[in-house]
Amino acid sequence: MPRQTSKPATTGANVLWFLAELAVYALFILAYYFAVLHFCRGWLKTLFDEHKALYAVTALGLMVGQAAVLEVVTAGLRWLTGRAKK
């Protein structure tokens, strides 16, 4: 009868790290959202009202910029905690 292999002991730790990263992402996204609203609200509203195509490009740029910054921050956090991908 073949032996059943159990899950590695690190599965629980991986889930906890994933949840921690998810919480960090959520905090950064909320902070970014409120920062953009606070600093760019008037400018974005004017852009939306007067130049829809430029607004669309700007919105996409903000989203891509946010993703890039979050990736760099997450990679830095993983490096600081010693959980960098090998």
N, C-alpha and C positions, 0 to 999 in steps of 0.2 A: 504494500500500500504506500503510495507516494506521500511524502511529508508535505504538509501545507505550510507555506511560508507566511509568516505574519508580517504586518506592515512595519516599516522601519520606525524606530522610536522617535525619529525626528518629525513625523507627520504632524503631531500635535503642535510642535514648536513652529513648523512651517505655517500652519493655520493661524497661529497667534501673530506671527510676523506679517502675514497677509492682511489680517484685520488691522494691525497697527499701521501698515502702509496705506490701507484704505482710509483710515481715520485721518492720517496726515494729508492725503490727497483731498479729502473733503474740506479740511480746514484751509488748505491753500486755495482751493477753488472758491470757497466762500470769501476769503480775504481778497482775492483777485477780483471777483464779481463786484464787491462793494467798493473797492478802490477804483475800478473803471467807472462805476456809477457816480462816485463822488467827484472824480477829477475830469471825466470826459462826458458827462451827461449832456450839457448844453451843446458841445461841439458835435456829438453823435446825433443829437436830435436835429440840429440844423442840417447836418449832412444827410440824414434820412429824409427830411422834408424837401431838400433842394437838389440832391444828387444821389439818386437811388443806386446807380451802378457803383459809384465811388464808395457809398456806404456798404454795399455788399462786399467789395474787395477789402475794405477796412475791417469789417466784421470777421471775414475769413482770416485776415492777417492777425487779428487779435486772438482768434482761436488757435491758430498755428503757433503763435508766440507763446500762448499760455501752455500748450502741450510741450513745447520745447523746454521752457523754463521748468515745468514740473518734472520732466524727464531728467534734467540736469540735477535738480534738487534731490530727487529720489535716488539717483546714482550716487550723489554725494553722501546722502544719509546711509545708504547701503555700505558704502566704503567705510564711513566712520564707525559703523556698528560691526564691521567685519563680515558682512553678508554679501559681499560683491560676488557676481557670477564668475565662475572660473572656466 
